[in-house]
Amino acid sequence: MKSTFEIMEATAKVFYRFGSELPEKYMQEVFGKDDPVLAEKCLQYPKCGSGALLHLLYSLKYDEREALIRYINKKNR
């Protein structure tokens, strides 16, 4: 089982990637699909300030959120 710190670290790395790369670089790898609506959400994330992470998480569909969780878990193994 991962520690809280490990989960936070992996999550921070993913969202740093979202803020520093265009969605075309990670959409397929993270979410398993190329979706223009989801790409726009990811592009807006870095511009929205401190609440952006929560806003992005709550704006994802269930399957997108599950894909993101799987990706975060996979990246830290």
Order of alpha helices (4+ residues) and beta strands (2+ residues): alpha-alpha-alpha-alpha-alpha
